[in-house]
Amino acid sequence: MATIGLTSGLLTSAMSMTSVIGANEKIRMGFIGLGNRGTLLLNWFMENPDVEVVALCDVYEPYTLRDRSKVTERYLEIGKVPKMGEDFGSKVKRYTDFRKLLEQKDIDAVCIATPDHWHAIQTIAALEAGKHVYVEKPLTITIKEGRAMVNAQKKSGKVCAVGLNRRGSSIYQHLAKEVQSGIIGKVTTARAQRTSNMYPNGIGMLQPEEPPKDFDWDMWLGPRAFRPYQYNIAPYFFRWWKEYSSQMGNWGVHFMDVIRWMLNEQAPVAITATGGKFAVQDDRNIPDTMEVLFEMPSKTIIKFSIHEASGGGAISGGEVELHGAKGNLIADQNGYSISSAQPGQFQTWNTLVEPIEKKLEGSAEFGDMGSKENSTGNLIRNFLDCIKDGGEPLCSLEEGHRSTSFAHLANISLELGQRIEWDAVNERITNSEKANDYLHYEYRAPWRL
């Protein structure tokens, strides 16, 4: 099992800290990471009457204080600073170091919404401290981290859910059954795409400088190598730096998760990625253009595209598209459509499936945003119910790990400039020993896995 190089007493036996939560009792929650996504999660958790917020933690003090007036003006200009302003009073404890939060014995569960490179360390530490965990996607920054997290959860016996929100979508829950039952026949290809034209300046080009005085930059970096602070890395722009995230991880994991779920697939057998920084002039070190092919064991090819230097190629009417021998499916969280495949050469049939058009009641298409389904809210409610009643969360650590692995394998293929072959059982790349060097990296002291 993974261990953490800390001296804060977090390695206390999880069993000794276990408490049984009754059906009518409050679940006492701590929140680690309170920026843009963390605040959304905080507010969605608070919508549940059986949740009590008891602790907040962030490396940026205004986020922990929930005081927008103290946020530096340069952060406000980004447009991703949460509104905040929640009145928790003095009863809620506040921290800049998550290890101190995890020592708080009255916390039953934590929500982790920090940058990707922190998820493994914080999740494992929370499990070892006897806490249940809800952790945001993408689950990890390396494949080795994901397996360590799964092993830690099994040893702890705690509930751990991953925020791949489409698992909470009633549309996709329905389609996972329908596609596997053969509604469009054998699926031969599937695709999804992230389109966000960031030409010409992207995240900009900046020089290193001092961070705001109330921002703990060294703690933000954590296990990653030290580098000077830049305003286009943190708090939000880290998703365009491969050391801390990637757009394959940020967006690709969502779509690869829902496609492999509908196909009842676990992992690809081969991955080919190509792309680069083709047009956007900024400091990013990930591609603005990327195309990935995943070859699946069931003889299906999944394609994922990243278009951040153009606006073309999006899927009309949805976010994912599956092509079957009998019909085609286009879907998103608001609904789906199925159309019959057209006969090709030498075929005499007219249609093989009846057209279907289904929209979720109250979806955006009907102009009723107020009642649009909150799939993340559904995941959160399911997580809380699992804590109280037992059972497997809608998106377990194993599922989150498998879906996040798609992103890491795509990034490894791109880094090496070659097609790689994947052994999902042993979690090794079989046609390039050098490629296996990218399954993890050496943490900066004192952190270790």
C-alpha positions in Angstrom: 0.0 0.0 0.0 1.1 3.5 -0.7 2.4 5.5 2.3 3.0 9.2 2.7 6.2 10.7 4.0 4.7 12.7 6.8 5.3 13.0 10.5 1.8 14.3 11.4 0.4 11.1 12.8 -1.8 10.4 9.8 -0.9 6.7 9.7 -3.2 5.8 12.6 -5.1 2.7 11.9 -8.3 3.5 9.9 -10.2 0.9 11.9 -9.5 2.6 15.2 -11.0 5.9 13.8 -14.1 4.3 12.2 -17.5 5.6 13.4 -20.9 4.4 12.4 -23.1 7.1 11.0 -26.8 6.6 11.6 -29.4 7.3 8.9 -30.5 10.6 10.5 -27.1 11.8 11.6 -25.1 14.6 10.0 -22.1 13.7 7.9 -19.3 16.1 9.1 -17.4 17.2 6.0 -14.0 18.8 5.4 -13.1 20.5 2.1 -9.6 20.5 0.6 -9.3 22.9 -2.3 -11.8 25.7 -2.5 -11.2 27.4 -5.8 -13.5 27.4 -8.8 -14.5 23.8 -8.8 -14.1 23.3 -5.1 -16.6 26.0 -4.4 -19.2 24.5 -6.7 -18.8 21.2 -4.9 -18.9 22.9 -1.5 -22.3 24.5 -2.4 -23.7 21.3 -3.8 -22.7 19.3 -0.7 -24.4 22.0 1.4 -27.7 21.4 -0.4 -27.9 18.1 1.4 -29.5 18.6 4.9 -27.5 15.8 6.3 -24.2 17.5 5.6 -22.4 19.6 8.2 -19.3 21.7 7.1 -16.7 21.5 9.8 -13.4 22.4 8.1 -12.0 24.3 5.1 -8.5 24.1 3.6 -6.8 25.9 0.8 -3.3 27.2 0.1 -4.8 30.6 -0.8 -6.1 32.3 2.4 -9.0 34.3 0.9 -10.5 31.0 -0.4 -10.4 29.5 3.1 -11.8 32.8 4.7 -14.5 32.8 1.9 -13.8 36.5 1.5 -13.7 37.7 -2.2 -12.7 41.2 -1.2 -9.3 39.9 -0.2 -8.6 38.2 -3.6 -5.9 39.9 -5.6 -7.1 41.9 -8.6 -5.1 39.8 -11.1 -7.0 36.7 -10.0 -10.4 38.5 -10.4 -9.5 39.4 -14.0 -9.3 35.7 -14.9 -13.0 35.3 -14.3 -12.7 32.0 -12.4 -12.7 33.3 -8.8 -15.8 31.9 -7.0 -18.3 34.3 -5.4 -17.8 32.9 -1.9 -19.4 34.8 0.9 -20.8 31.8 2.8 -21.2 32.5 6.5 -19.7 29.6 8.4 -19.0 31.5 11.6 -16.2 30.6 14.0 -17.3 27.0 14.4 -15.7 25.9 11.1 -12.0 25.4 11.4 -9.7 26.7 8.6 -6.4 25.4 7.4 -3.7 26.0 4.8 -2.2 22.5 5.3 -4.4 19.6 4.6 -2.5 17.4 7.0 -3.8 19.5 9.9 -7.4 19.2 8.6 -7.0 15.4 8.5 -6.0 15.3 12.2 -9.4 16.8 13.1 -11.1 13.8 14.6 -14.7 14.9 14.1 -14.5 14.9 10.3 -16.3 11.9 8.7 -15.5 12.6 5.1 -13.5 15.0 2.9 -14.0 16.5 -0.5 -10.8 17.0 -2.5 -10.8 19.5 -5.4 -7.1 20.4 -5.6 -5.0 20.3 -8.8 -4.4 16.8 -10.3 -0.9 16.3 -9.0 -2.2 16.5 -5.4 -5.1 14.0 -5.6 -3.2 10.8 -4.8 -1.3 12.1 -1.8 -4.3 13.7 -0.2 -6.7 10.8 -0.9 -4.4 8.2 0.5 -3.7 10.3 3.6 -7.4 10.9 4.1 -8.2 7.2 3.8 -5.4 6.4 6.3 -6.8 9.0 8.6 -10.1 7.1 8.6 -12.1 9.5 6.4 -14.4 8.8 3.5 -13.3 10.6 0.3 -15.0 12.3 -2.6 -12.2 13.3 -5.1 -12.5 15.3 -8.2 -11.5 14.1 -11.7 -9.0 13.5 -13.3 -8.1 11.1 -10.5 -4.3 11.3 -10.8 -1.4 12.8 -12.7 0.2 9.3 -13.2 -1.1 5.8 -13.6 0.9 4.4 -10.7 -0.8 6.9 -8.4 -4.2 5.5 -9.4 -3.4 1.9 -8.5 -1.9 3.1 -5.1 -5.2 4.9 -4.4 -7.3 1.8 -5.2 -5.1 -0.3 -2.9 -5.3 2.2 -0.1 -9.1 2.3 -0.3 -9.4 -1.5 -0.2 -7.3 -1.6 2.9 -9.2 1.2 4.6 -12.7 0.0 3.8 -13.8 3.6 3.4 -16.1 4.9 0.7 -14.2 6.7 -2.0 -16.1 8.3 -5.0 -14.7 10.0 -8.0 -16.3 13.1 -9.5 -16.8 11.9 -13.1 -20.2 13.5 -13.2 -21.7 11.7 -16.2 -21.9 8.6 -14.0 -24.7 10.5 -12.2 -26.6 11.3 -15.4 -29.9 9.4 -15.9 -29.4 9.7 -19.7 -26.1 7.9 -19.6 -27.2 5.4 -17.0 -30.0 4.5 -19.5 -27.7 4.4 -22.5 -25.1 2.2 -20.8 -27.8 -0.5 -20.7 -29.2 0.1 -24.1 -25.9 0.2 -26.0 -24.7 -3.0 -24.3 -28.0 -4.7 -25.2 -27.2 -4.0 -28.9 -29.6 -1.1 -29.7 -27.3 0.2 -32.5 -25.6 -3.2 -33.1 -21.9 -3.8 -32.9 -20.1 -0.5 -32.2 -17.1 -0.1 -34.5 -16.1 3.5 -33.9 -16.8 6.2 -31.3 -15.7 9.8 -31.0 -15.7 12.9 -28.8 -14.0 16.3 -29.0 -13.0 19.3 -26.9 -13.3 22.5 -28.9 -12.2 25.8 -27.4 -10.4 28.1 -29.9 -7.8 29.9 -27.8 -6.0 31.5 -30.8 -4.0 33.7 -30.7 -2.8 34.3 -27.1 -4.2 31.4 -25.1 -3.0 31.7 -21.5 -0.5 34.4 -22.3 3.2 34.7 -21.9 4.5 35.8 -18.5 7.7 35.9 -16.5 8.2 34.4 -13.1 7.4 36.8 -10.2 6.4 36.7 -6.5 3.0 35.1 -5.7 0.5 37.0 -3.6 1.6 37.1 0.0 -1.3 35.0 1.2 -0.7 32.3 -1.4 1.5 29.3 -0.3 3.2 28.5 -3.6 5.5 25.9 -2.2 2.6 24.0 -0.8 0.7 24.3 -4.1 3.7 22.7 -5.9 3.8 19.9 -3.3 5.4 16.8 -4.9 6.4 18.6 -8.1 9.8 20.1 -8.7 10.2 23.6 -7.4 9.9 26.4 -10.0 9.2 30.1 -9.6 5.6 31.3 -9.4 3.8 32.6 -12.6 0.4 34.1 -12.7 -0.5 31.9 -15.7 0.0 28.6 -13.7 -2.0 29.1 -10.6 -4.7 29.2 -9.4 -6.6 28.2 -12.6 -4.2 28.0 -15.6 -2.4 24.8 -14.3 -4.6 22.8 -16.8 -2.3 23.9 -19.6 0.9 22.7 -17.9 1.7 19.0 -18.2 3.4 18.8 -14.7 0.0 19.6 -13.1 -2.7 18.5 -15.5 -3.6 18.4 -19.3 -6.6 19.0 -21.4 -6.6 15.3 -22.2 -7.1 14.8 -18.5 -9.4 17.8 -17.9 -11.9 17.0 -20.7 -10.8 13.7 -22.3 -11.3 11.7 -19.1 -15.0 12.7 -19.0 -15.7 11.5 -22.5 -13.5 8.4 -22.4 -15.2 7.4 -19.2 -18.7 7.6 -20.6 -17.8 5.9 -23.9 -16.1 3.0 -22.3 -18.9 2.7 -19.8 -21.5 2.4 -22.6 -19.2 -0.1 -24.4 -18.6 -2.1 -21.2 -14.8 -1.8 -21.8 -12.1 -1.5 -19.2 -9.0 -0.3 -21.0 -7.5 0.1 -24.5 -5.0 -2.3 -25.9 -3.2 0.3 -28.1 -3.0 4.1 -28.2 -1.8 6.4 -30.9 -1.6 10.2 -30.3 -0.4 13.0 -32.5 -0.5 16.7 -32.2 1.4 19.7 -31.0 1.5 23.5 -30.4 0.4 24.5 -33.9 -1.0 28.1 -33.7 -1.5 29.4 -30.2 1.3 31.6 -28.9 1.4 31.2 -25.1 3.4 29.5 -22.3 1.6 26.2 -22.3 3.6 23.0 -22.6 0.7 20.9 -23.8 -0.7 20.8 -27.4 -3.3 23.2 -28.7 -4.2 20.5 -31.3 -4.3 16.7 -30.6 -5.8 13.6 -32.1 -5.9 10.3 -30.3 -7.0 6.8 -31.3 -7.7 4.1 -28.7 -7.9 0.6 -30.0 -10.2 -1.5 -27.7 -10.2 -5.2 -27.1 -13.7 -5.5 -28.5 -12.5 -4.3 -31.9 -13.8 -0.7 -31.5 -11.8 2.4 -32.2 -12.4 5.5 -30.0 -11.2 8.8 -31.3 -10.7 11.9 -29.1 -9.8 15.3 -30.5 -8.6 18.5 -28.8 -9.1 21.6 -30.9 -7.8 24.7 -29.0 -6.4 26.4 -32.1 -9.6 26.1 -34.3 -13.3 25.8 -33.9 -14.2 23.0 -36.2 -15.3 19.4 -36.0 -17.7 19.5 -33.0 -20.5 16.8 -32.8 -23.8 18.4 -33.8 -26.5 17.8 -31.2 -24.4 16.1 -28.5 -21.0 15.5 -27.0 -20.3 11.8 -27.9 -21.0 9.8 -31.0 -21.1 6.0 -31.4 -21.3 4.3 -34.8 -22.9 0.9 -34.8 -23.5 -1.6 -37.6 -27.2 -1.0 -37.3 -27.4 2.7 -36.2 -25.7 5.8 -34.9 -26.0 7.4 -31.4 -25.4 11.0 -30.5 -25.7 11.9 -26.8 -25.1 14.3 -24.0 -26.5 14.7 -20.5 -29.7 16.3 -21.8 -30.8 13.6 -24.2 -29.8 11.4 -27.2 -30.8 10.5 -30.7 -30.5 7.3 -32.6 -30.7 7.1 -36.4 -30.5 4.1 -38.7 -27.3 3.4 -40.5 -27.5 3.7 -44.3 -27.1 0.7 -46.6 -23.7 0.5 -48.3 -22.5 -1.4 -51.3 -24.5 -4.6 -52.2 -26.9 -4.1 -49.3 -30.7 -4.1 -49.9 -32.1 -3.3 -46.5 -33.7 0.1 -45.8 -33.4 0.5 -42.0 -32.1 -1.7 -39.2 -33.2 0.4 -36.2 -36.1 2.7 -35.6 -35.2 6.4 -35.1 -35.3 7.6 -31.4 -35.2 11.1 -30.1 -35.2 11.5 -26.3 -34.7 14.7 -24.2 -34.5 14.9 -20.5 -37.5 16.6 -19.0 -36.5 20.1 -18.0 -33.3 20.0 -20.0 -31.7 23.1 -21.6 -33.3 22.2 -25.0 -36.7 22.9 -23.4 -35.6 26.2 -22.1 -35.9 25.2 -18.4 -32.4 25.6 -17.0 -33.9 25.7 -13.5 -34.8 22.0 -13.5 -31.9 20.7 -15.5 -30.5 17.5 -13.9 -27.5 18.1 -11.8 -25.4 14.9 -12.4 -22.7 16.0 -10.0 -25.4 16.6 -7.3 -26.5 13.0 -8.0 -23.0 11.7 -7.5 -22.7 13.6 -4.2 -26.0 12.3 -2.9 -25.0 8.8 -3.9 -21.7 9.2 -2.0 -23.4 10.4 1.1 -25.9 7.4 0.9 -23.0 5.0 0.5 -21.4 6.3 3.7 -24.7 5.8 5.6 -26.0 2.6 4.0 -23.0 0.9 2.4 -22.7 0.0 -1.3 -20.5 0.9 -4.2 -20.5 4.6 -5.3 -21.6 5.3 -8.9 -18.0 6.1 -9.8 -15.6 4.0 -7.7 -11.8 4.6 -7.5 -11.3 1.6 -9.8 -13.6 3.1 -12.4 -12.0 6.5 -12.0 -8.5 5.1 -12.3 -9.3 3.1 -15.5 -10.9 6.2 -17.2 -8.1 8.5 -16.1 -5.5 6.0 -17.5 -6.8 6.8 -21.0 -5.6 10.3 -20.6 -2.2 9.3 -19.3 -1.6 6.8 -22.0 -2.6 9.3 -24.7 -0.1 11.8 -23.2 2.7 9.1 -23.1 2.1 8.2 -26.7 2.3 11.9 -27.7 5.5 12.4 -25.6 7.2 9.5 -27.3 5.8 10.1 -30.8 4.7 6.4 -31.2 1.9 3.9 -30.9 2.0 2.2 -27.6 0.5 -1.2 -26.6 -1.1 -1.6 -23.1 -1.3 -4.5 -20.8 -4.3 -3.5 -18.6 -3.9 -6.4 -16.2 -0.2 -5.7 -15.2 -0.6 -2.0 -16.1 2.6 -1.9 -18.3 3.4 -0.7 -21.8 4.6 -3.8 -23.6 6.3 -2.4 -26.8 8.5 0.3 -25.2 10.4 0.0 -21.9 11.2 3.6 -22.1 7.4 4.4 -22.1 7.0 2.8 -18.7 9.3 5.5 -17.3 6.2 7.8 -17.7 4.0 5.8 -15.5 5.2 7.8 -12.5 7.8 10.4 -11.5 10.0 11.1 -8.5 8.2 13.2 -5.9 9.9 16.2 -4.3 10.7 15.6 -0.6 9.1 15.1 1.8 6.3 13.6 -0.3 6.4 10.0 -1.4 4.1 7.3 -2.7 
